[in-house]
Amino acid sequence: MLHKVNLTKILSGLFLLFLFSNSISAHCDSVEGPVVHAAKKTLETGNLNYVFIWLQPEDEAEIEKLYKKVVKVSDINEDVRELADMYFYETVVRVHRMSEGVGYTGLEFEDFQPAVGIEAADRAIEKDSVEEILSHINDKSKQEPVKHYFTDLQSKRNFEVNDVEAGREYVKSYVHFIHYVEGLFGGATDHNDSHNKAHTH
């Protein structure tokens, strides 16, 4: 009976989350984005600190409680596990977005195309170089902040997973860099601007 009740709650939650989704989305709303990747890592390892760095401390208890329920129902069968995992991803992203003061509109899936600037920023992080970004910026005064944000980000990337505060500092730097570059490439929308401001106040 417990399994049936939990499954009903999961299905109902998924229905509501998808029902109210629309096309407006930011980088962290994507299944290919860093927040969902962190949620997947938590489910793989059982370590909630992967997602805690994307959340406020007051939201940890809610996510930990949900995680325990997801683990409890995941052994029923493969379909239930997939639904439970997706509900976990959705909830982590929603709570992350709400903590920033930005409305959550549903996950974007594999065909989602982020803004050009976000792609460029992610490539820079992957390659450990901002030279490609700088080659597209003619205004020298805007190149220095790119270098500054990138250097700050890279200096914080090797945090220990169980050092949640260090992880949150990395996330803050990551968001500053990503959205500054996004704005330079002309890809920022009102939605993304508000996302950025939420991290810079």
C-alpha positions as a Markdown table, in Angstrom:
| # | Residue | x | y | z |
|---|---|---|---|---|
| 1 | Met | 0.0 | 0.0 | 0.0 |
| 2 | Leu | 2.9 | 2.4 | 0.8 |
| 3 | His | 4.4 | 1.8 | -2.6 |
| 4 | Lys | 1.1 | 2.5 | -4.3 |
| 5 | Val | 0.6 | 5.8 | -2.4 |
| 6 | Asn | 4.1 | 7.0 | -3.2 |
| 7 | Leu | 3.7 | 6.1 | -6.8 |
| 8 | Thr | 0.4 | 8.0 | -7.0 |
| 9 | Lys | 2.1 | 11.1 | -5.5 |
| 10 | Ile | 5.0 | 10.8 | -7.9 |
| 11 | Leu | 2.7 | 10.5 | -10.9 |
| 12 | Ser | 0.5 | 13.4 | -9.7 |
| 13 | Gly | 3.6 | 15.6 | -9.2 |
| 14 | Leu | 4.9 | 14.9 | -12.6 |
| 15 | Phe | 1.6 | 15.7 | -14.2 |
| 16 | Leu | 1.3 | 19.1 | -12.5 |
| 17 | Leu | 4.9 | 20.0 | -13.3 |
| 18 | Phe | 4.6 | 19.2 | -17.0 |
| 19 | Leu | 1.1 | 20.7 | -17.2 |
| 20 | Phe | 2.3 | 24.2 | -16.3 |
| 21 | Ser | 5.6 | 24.1 | -18.3 |
| 22 | Asn | 6.1 | 26.4 | -21.2 |
| 23 | Ser | 8.8 | 27.4 | -23.7 |
| 24 | Ile | 10.6 | 29.9 | -21.6 |
| 25 | Ser | 13.7 | 28.3 | -20.1 |
| 26 | Ala | 17.2 | 29.0 | -18.8 |
| 27 | His | 20.3 | 26.8 | -18.8 |
| 28 | Cys | 19.7 | 25.2 | -15.5 |
| 29 | Asp | 16.2 | 24.1 | -16.6 |
| 30 | Ser | 17.7 | 21.7 | -19.2 |
| 31 | Val | 18.1 | 17.9 | -18.6 |
| 32 | Glu | 21.6 | 18.5 | -20.0 |
| 33 | Gly | 22.3 | 21.4 | -17.6 |
| 34 | Pro | 24.4 | 21.3 | -14.4 |
| 35 | Val | 21.5 | 21.0 | -11.9 |
| 36 | Val | 20.1 | 17.9 | -13.4 |
| 37 | His | 23.6 | 16.4 | -13.8 |
| 38 | Ala | 24.1 | 17.0 | -10.1 |
| 39 | Ala | 20.7 | 15.3 | -9.3 |
| 40 | Lys | 21.8 | 12.3 | -11.4 |
| 41 | Lys | 25.1 | 12.2 | -9.5 |
| 42 | Thr | 23.2 | 12.1 | -6.2 |
| 43 | Leu | 21.1 | 9.2 | -7.3 |
| 44 | Glu | 24.1 | 7.3 | -8.6 |
| 45 | Thr | 26.2 | 7.8 | -5.5 |
| 46 | Gly | 23.7 | 8.5 | -2.7 |
| 47 | Asn | 25.5 | 11.7 | -1.8 |
| 48 | Leu | 23.1 | 14.6 | -1.5 |
| 49 | Asn | 25.9 | 17.2 | -1.4 |
| 50 | Tyr | 26.0 | 17.1 | -5.2 |
| 51 | Val | 22.6 | 18.8 | -5.3 |
| 52 | Phe | 22.9 | 20.8 | -2.0 |
| 53 | Ile | 25.4 | 23.1 | -3.6 |
| 54 | Trp | 22.7 | 24.3 | -6.0 |
| 55 | Leu | 20.2 | 24.9 | -3.1 |
| 56 | Gln | 19.8 | 27.2 | -0.1 |
| 57 | Pro | 20.5 | 25.6 | 3.3 |
| 58 | Glu | 16.8 | 25.9 | 4.2 |
| 59 | Asp | 15.8 | 23.7 | 1.2 |
| 60 | Glu | 18.0 | 20.8 | 2.1 |
| 61 | Ala | 15.5 | 19.0 | 4.3 |
| 62 | Glu | 12.8 | 19.0 | 1.6 |
| 63 | Ile | 15.2 | 17.5 | -0.9 |
| 64 | Glu | 16.6 | 14.9 | 1.5 |
| 65 | Lys | 13.1 | 13.8 | 2.4 |
| 66 | Leu | 12.2 | 13.4 | -1.3 |
| 67 | Tyr | 15.4 | 11.6 | -2.0 |
| 68 | Lys | 14.6 | 9.0 | 0.6 |
| 69 | Lys | 11.1 | 8.4 | -0.9 |
| 70 | Val | 12.6 | 8.1 | -4.4 |
| 71 | Val | 15.1 | 5.5 | -3.2 |
| 72 | Lys | 12.3 | 3.6 | -1.4 |
| 73 | Val | 10.1 | 3.2 | -4.5 |
| 74 | Ser | 12.9 | 2.8 | -7.1 |
| 75 | Asp | 13.1 | -1.0 | -6.6 |
| 76 | Ile | 9.4 | -1.6 | -7.6 |
| 77 | Asn | 10.2 | -1.8 | -11.3 |
| 78 | Glu | 12.1 | 0.1 | -14.1 |
| 79 | Asp | 9.1 | 2.3 | -15.0 |
| 80 | Val | 8.6 | 3.4 | -11.4 |
| 81 | Arg | 12.4 | 4.1 | -11.1 |
| 82 | Glu | 12.4 | 6.3 | -14.2 |
| 83 | Leu | 9.4 | 8.2 | -13.0 |
| 84 | Ala | 10.8 | 8.7 | -9.5 |
| 85 | Asp | 14.2 | 9.8 | -10.9 |
| 86 | Met | 12.5 | 12.3 | -13.2 |
| 87 | Tyr | 10.4 | 13.7 | -10.3 |
| 88 | Phe | 13.6 | 14.1 | -8.3 |
| 89 | Tyr | 15.2 | 16.0 | -11.2 |
| 90 | Glu | 12.2 | 18.2 | -11.6 |
| 91 | Thr | 11.9 | 19.0 | -7.9 |
| 92 | Val | 15.6 | 19.8 | -7.5 |
| 93 | Val | 15.5 | 22.2 | -10.4 |
| 94 | Arg | 12.2 | 23.8 | -9.3 |
| 95 | Val | 13.6 | 24.4 | -5.7 |
| 96 | His | 16.8 | 25.8 | -7.2 |
| 97 | Arg | 14.9 | 28.2 | -9.4 |
| 98 | Met | 12.6 | 29.3 | -6.6 |
| 99 | Ser | 15.5 | 30.0 | -4.3 |
| 100 | Glu | 16.7 | 32.5 | -7.0 |
| 101 | Gly | 13.4 | 34.2 | -7.1 |
| 102 | Val | 12.8 | 32.9 | -10.7 |
| 103 | Gly | 9.7 | 31.0 | -11.8 |
| 104 | Tyr | 10.1 | 27.4 | -12.8 |
| 105 | Thr | 8.5 | 26.4 | -16.1 |
| 106 | Gly | 9.5 | 22.8 | -16.6 |
| 107 | Leu | 12.5 | 20.8 | -17.8 |
| 108 | Glu | 13.8 | 21.3 | -21.4 |
| 109 | Phe | 14.9 | 18.0 | -22.9 |
| 110 | Glu | 17.6 | 16.9 | -25.4 |
| 111 | Asp | 16.5 | 19.1 | -28.3 |
| 112 | Phe | 16.8 | 22.3 | -26.1 |
| 113 | Gln | 19.2 | 24.8 | -27.6 |
| 114 | Pro | 20.7 | 27.2 | -25.0 |
| 115 | Ala | 21.7 | 30.7 | -25.9 |
| 116 | Val | 24.9 | 31.1 | -28.0 |
| 117 | Gly | 26.7 | 32.8 | -25.1 |
| 118 | Ile | 25.9 | 30.0 | -22.7 |
| 119 | Glu | 27.3 | 27.4 | -25.1 |
| 120 | Ala | 30.4 | 29.5 | -25.6 |
| 121 | Ala | 30.9 | 29.8 | -21.8 |
| 122 | Asp | 30.4 | 26.1 | -21.3 |
| 123 | Arg | 33.0 | 25.3 | -24.0 |
| 124 | Ala | 35.4 | 27.7 | -22.3 |
| 125 | Ile | 35.0 | 25.9 | -19.0 |
| 126 | Glu | 35.5 | 22.5 | -20.7 |
| 127 | Lys | 38.6 | 23.7 | -22.6 |
| 128 | Asp | 39.9 | 25.7 | -19.7 |
| 129 | Ser | 40.3 | 28.7 | -22.0 |
| 130 | Val | 38.4 | 31.9 | -22.8 |
| 131 | Glu | 40.3 | 32.7 | -26.0 |
| 132 | Glu | 37.4 | 31.7 | -28.2 |
| 133 | Ile | 35.1 | 34.0 | -26.3 |
| 134 | Leu | 37.6 | 36.9 | -26.3 |
| 135 | Ser | 38.0 | 36.6 | -30.1 |
| 136 | His | 34.3 | 37.6 | -30.4 |
| 137 | Ile | 34.5 | 40.6 | -28.2 |
| 138 | Asn | 35.8 | 43.8 | -29.7 |
| 139 | Asp | 35.3 | 46.0 | -26.7 |
| 140 | Lys | 38.4 | 45.6 | -24.6 |
| 141 | Ser | 36.7 | 46.9 | -21.5 |
| 142 | Lys | 34.4 | 43.9 | -21.6 |
| 143 | Gln | 37.2 | 41.4 | -22.0 |
| 144 | Glu | 38.7 | 42.0 | -18.6 |
| 145 | Pro | 35.5 | 41.0 | -16.7 |
| 146 | Val | 35.4 | 37.8 | -18.8 |
| 147 | Lys | 38.9 | 37.0 | -17.7 |
| 148 | His | 38.2 | 37.9 | -14.1 |
| 149 | Tyr | 35.0 | 35.8 | -13.8 |
| 150 | Phe | 36.7 | 32.9 | -15.6 |
| 151 | Thr | 39.8 | 33.0 | -13.4 |
| 152 | Asp | 37.6 | 33.2 | -10.3 |
| 153 | Leu | 35.5 | 30.3 | -11.5 |
| 154 | Gln | 38.5 | 28.0 | -12.3 |
| 155 | Ser | 40.1 | 28.8 | -9.0 |
| 156 | Lys | 37.1 | 27.3 | -7.2 |
| 157 | Arg | 36.3 | 24.3 | -9.4 |
| 158 | Asn | 38.3 | 21.6 | -7.6 |
| 159 | Phe | 36.3 | 21.8 | -4.4 |
| 160 | Glu | 35.8 | 18.6 | -2.3 |
| 161 | Val | 32.2 | 17.3 | -2.8 |
| 162 | Asn | 31.5 | 17.2 | 0.9 |
| 163 | Asp | 32.5 | 20.8 | 1.3 |
| 164 | Val | 29.1 | 22.2 | 0.5 |
| 165 | Glu | 30.0 | 25.9 | 1.2 |
| 166 | Ala | 32.9 | 25.7 | -1.2 |
| 167 | Gly | 30.6 | 24.1 | -3.7 |
| 168 | Arg | 28.1 | 26.9 | -3.4 |
| 169 | Glu | 30.9 | 29.4 | -3.9 |
| 170 | Tyr | 31.8 | 27.6 | -7.1 |
| 171 | Val | 28.2 | 27.7 | -8.2 |
| 172 | Lys | 28.0 | 31.4 | -7.6 |
| 173 | Ser | 31.1 | 32.0 | -9.7 |
| 174 | Tyr | 29.8 | 29.6 | -12.4 |
| 175 | Val | 26.5 | 31.5 | -12.7 |
| 176 | His | 28.2 | 34.9 | -12.8 |
| 177 | Phe | 30.5 | 33.8 | -15.6 |
| 178 | Ile | 27.9 | 32.0 | -17.7 |
| 179 | His | 25.4 | 34.8 | -17.7 |
| 180 | Tyr | 27.9 | 37.6 | -18.2 |
| 181 | Val | 29.1 | 35.9 | -21.3 |
| 182 | Glu | 25.5 | 35.2 | -22.3 |
| 183 | Gly | 24.8 | 38.9 | -22.1 |
| 184 | Leu | 27.8 | 39.8 | -24.2 |
| 185 | Phe | 26.7 | 37.5 | -27.0 |
| 186 | Gly | 23.3 | 39.1 | -27.0 |
| 187 | Gly | 21.5 | 36.0 | -25.8 |
| 188 | Ala | 20.1 | 37.3 | -22.5 |
| 189 | Thr | 16.3 | 37.6 | -22.3 |
| 190 | Asp | 14.3 | 39.2 | -19.5 |
| 191 | His | 14.0 | 35.7 | -18.0 |
| 192 | Asn | 17.7 | 35.1 | -18.0 |
| 193 | Asp | 18.5 | 38.6 | -16.9 |
| 194 | Ser | 16.3 | 38.1 | -13.8 |
| 195 | His | 18.1 | 34.8 | -13.2 |
| 196 | Asn | 21.5 | 36.6 | -13.3 |
| 197 | Lys | 20.4 | 39.4 | -11.0 |
| 198 | Ala | 19.2 | 36.8 | -8.5 |
| 199 | His | 22.9 | 35.7 | -8.1 |
| 200 | Thr | 24.4 | 39.1 | -8.1 |
| 201 | His | 22.5 | 40.9 | -5.4 |
